[in-house]
Amino acid sequence: MDPVKNDYTTDKHEKGSDSDVPYGHEHDIETGKNQLHKSLKSRHMQMIAIGKPESSVLRTAQRAKWNDTLLRFQMKNVVGKRFAKYHRLRGSIGAGLFVGSGAALSNGGPAPLVICFMVIGIMLLCTVNALGELAVLYPVNGAFYNYAVRFLDPAWGFAMGWDYAMSWLVTLPYELVAASVTISFWRDDINPGVWIAVFLVALVGIQFFGVRGYGEVEFFLSIIKIVACIGFIILGIIIDCGGVPTDNRGYIGAAYWHDPGAFRNGFKGFCSVFVTAAFAFGGTELVGLAAAEAADPRKTLPRATKQVFWRITFFYVVSLFLIGLIVRSDSDQLLNASGANTKASPFVLAIKYAGIKGLPSVFNAVITLSVLSVANSCAYGSTRTVQALAKGGMAPKFFEYIDRKGRPIFCVVLQLLCGLLAFTAESASYSTVFTWLLSIAGLANFFVWGSICLSHIRFRAGWKAQGRSLDQLPFQAQFGVAGSYVGFTIVVICLIATFYVSLFPLGSPASAENFFQNYLAACITILLYTGWKIYMFATGKGMFFVRAIDMDLDTGLRNLNLPGYVPEPKTWANLPRRVLRSLF
């Protein structure tokens, strides 16, 4: 069957040429299997940054013949601008912000809380810009895993891909337990297993709707989180200025920055906040996975990557700055701020300290939905990564299968089977089980973010070595290679900080158990890397790294002859609209 002609056909593939394979799809194959669906639309792509998807017509996957050694199954393009933007903030606006920030405030104080989150925000600004440049040019399934294999080293791509996939696989049961814990804010007489079952069934139902279902659910969950953040920012300003009649503290101002102080626990406290901030942003990179399912990545991804910094600044930094103003960092109630313990959430405590009735329950509901949003993203992140690994011959072949509606069925089944681990919460030792399970996922974010920056650096080296011009790139990272160096450097600092607080934990003596609970993922990644490297050399395919001159810059490449996305001209007249669009 001849392939369907599309906008990505270049001159050499035009009618009458020797080849009728659409440019950028030479490595696809007509196999009788179904393709992943490219159905993520504009509104879906926005939500990947906050947390989701604008509607447009479904776009079917293009069919083509094969001229490479790997199979590539396309997903339906349902992700658009809205999904990309909000999906990137999805990882940010969740339990890490609403609950985990309480532990960070208690450990380091209000100043490190703001400083560390801003530093990580700068790192992610550089990272998502690098990812945007690569994803617009190569919107392939598996995204950053594929980039590591292609531009760095196949062995590192294997290790990083599996580490990332495992991190999502083990996170799902934890998030299901966390969601059930939030219900205890209202009812503690119901067995958590009941809520775990309810939430797991709901996630199974969402998976039946494929990527479109995921995008739509994330969109509406993110709208709720955005409204909650904006509402809290307004409320926080009122509380700090003494405008709440039921708050007997009156005007607070910056009093808590002087007593108990802006910093707590010295350098170790600062490092602990640095690590907490890095983990809180986990999931920001998911927009890269959605690139292969975007209806128009050339238009949606550049806009999403450019807006992430302003969204992080507004929703994250401003909220945390206000938390540091209206909640004392030496509050005993912050000591239990972890997981989904919403009773220790600084957001809930700020409202309770102000004597406002009813709102704590409202914010607890927001946190519950935020945790479920993460659980929903677990299914998306793990299934797409495992399916991409299977396509590359780095996972069992059957995981590559896609059904008629573009769903990686066996990958979804694997994720949901892992979700059953949530029922271990019924055992007395469930805390120990989850501590070690999550240690597998501990450093996955760092490895992924560092790999994205390093892949971008190596890609630019290969692009130059093979005589290509930067003018050919449809979208260039705002800060170029320098930004990727900055991002990679901050990732290395994060790893060092994690190593330091793992060896010398805050408030407890050094122990091997504590170290491996925090750094086990690094050991697993090294084993995966070494194992695949040995396998490659044993099969005669070994290499130490991919040389710039040998990089494959053509497979999956978007047509460079098409005009790139032209942003809206910057004028004083449209300034208000551009500001609102960046934030909302």
Secondary structure, 3 states (H helix, E strand, C coil): CCCCCCCCCCHHHCCCCCCCCCCCCCCCCCCCCCCCCEEEEHHHHHHHHHCCCCCCCCCCCCCCCCCCCCCCCCCEEEECHHHHHHHHHHCCCCHHHHHHHHHHHHHHCHHHHHHHHHHHHHHHHHHHHHHHHHHHHCCCCCCHHHHHHHHCCHHHHHHHHHHHHHHHHHHHHHHHHHHHHHHCCCCCCCCHHHHHHHHHHHHHHHHCCHHHHHHHHHHHHHHHHHHHHHHHHHHHHHHHCCCCCCCCCCCCCCHHHHHHHCCCCHHHHHHHHHHHHHHHCCCCCHHHHHHHHECCHHHHHHHHHHHHHHHHHHHHHHHHHHHHHHCCCCCHHHHHCCCCCHHHCHHHHHHHHCCCCCHHHHHHHHHHHHHHHHHHHHHHHHHHHHHHHHHCCCCCHHHHCCCCCCCCHHHHHHHHHHHHHHHHHHCCCHHHHHHHHHHHHCCHHHHHHHHHHHHHHHHHHHHHHCCCCHHHCCCCCCCHHHHHHHHHHHHHHHHHHHHHHHHCCCCCCCCHHHHHHHHHHHHHHHHHHHHHHHHHHHCCCCCCCCCHHHCCCCCCCCCCCCCCCCCCCCCCCCHHHHHHHHHC
